[in-house]
Amino acid sequence: YPYDGSLSSSIYRPDRTRLSISNEKSIISSIYNRIAIDVSAMSIQHVRLDQNGRYIETIQSGLNDVLTLNANLDQTGRAFIQDVVLSMFDEGCVAIVPTDTTLNPTISGSFDVNSMRTGKILEWYPSSVRVRVYNEKTGQKEDLQLPKTMVAIIENPFYSVMNESNSTLKRLITKLNLLDAIDKQSGSGKLDLIIQLPYVIKTPARKEQADIRRQDIEKQLSGSKYGIAYTDGTEKITQLNRPTENNLMAQITYLTNMLYGQLGLTENIFNGTADEAEKLDYYNRTCEPILAAITDAMKRRFLTKTARTQNQSIMYFRDPFRLVPINQMADIADKFTRNEILSSNEVRGIVGMKPS
């Protein structure tokens, strides 16, 4: 095989998105991942519209190939959208950088995109941004200063809930870190004993005698097979590491429920028992703003004004029959075919059968 001539990483993918430490060590990453998977399940396509803004056909272009099949050398179109959403949640704002185009984007706006990457925004300038993008030719992440006209900048629609310094999500992360610290302290193996000696400890000689007694008990406990030590009958031992009642868990539960409500989530969404109404509300309140932010940013950067006047657009589609149970599919198919909304072959394609 020909030599790559670049750095190698045999353990981790160098282009993979890695969340910040506070998000990786809490339940927050599961919320990020659930929403990112559901958003990437939607189909984003380069389409042509009619004069009323309705979908006519899908345009077979390099941009559509990037969005649906092959985003770059390492990611499919679906994996790329998931990467965009995860990075947007973690950083608050993310840039989609076209890394391979037909024309130079800094010279001409009439370029077609052949590959795209997710870029982390490092610095903001009036008309440009400095982004950190993975270079698939060198295997390293590089910092580039690019004009805002050639990169799609997407801000998290839930920025005030997830990324502000005192937002609900940040407060929940702080409480979870406190709970982890308390659990680590209680499980550290320390006994936290107070030994009350039968004499007053005020002079240096008495303090030295008390230290010798303390070291003796520590030596007995550490040297014993079962951790047993003996004391004098006049000495009194008090143990401090008893579980103390606090309202930390109640606060975490309260903040979690508040975060779910502000993001349009429910417990049933995560455990897979949500009904059709809950899922519809979740798609409309949570997934739709994210998809709209992604498609609008791509539309204004990757489609020229001439292309938009030719009714070209970037749209997202959700399969409405994905949530329909099989016992209702027959009734829906009958109504749609009888009213000439769908043909019988289109219905057969929905249920996974070849056309008749």
Secondary structure, 3 states (H helix, E strand, C coil): CCCCCCCCCCCCCCCCCCCCHHHHCCCHHHHHHHHHHHHHCCEEEEEEECCCCCEEEECCCHHHHHHHCECCCCCEHHHHHHHHHHHHHHHCEEEEEEEEECCCCCCCCCCCEEEEEEEEEEEECCCEEEEEEEECCCCEEEEEEEECCCCEEEECCCHHHHCCCCCHHHHHHHHHHHHHHHHHHHCCCCCCEEEECCCCCCCHHHHHHHHHHHHHHHHHHHHCCCCCCCCCCCCEEEECCCCCCCCHHHHHHHHHHHHHHHHCCCHHHHHCCCCHHHHHHHHHHHHHHHHHHHHHHHHHHHCCHHHHHCCEEEEEECCCCCCCCHHHHHHHHHHHHHCCCCCHHHHHHHCCCCCC
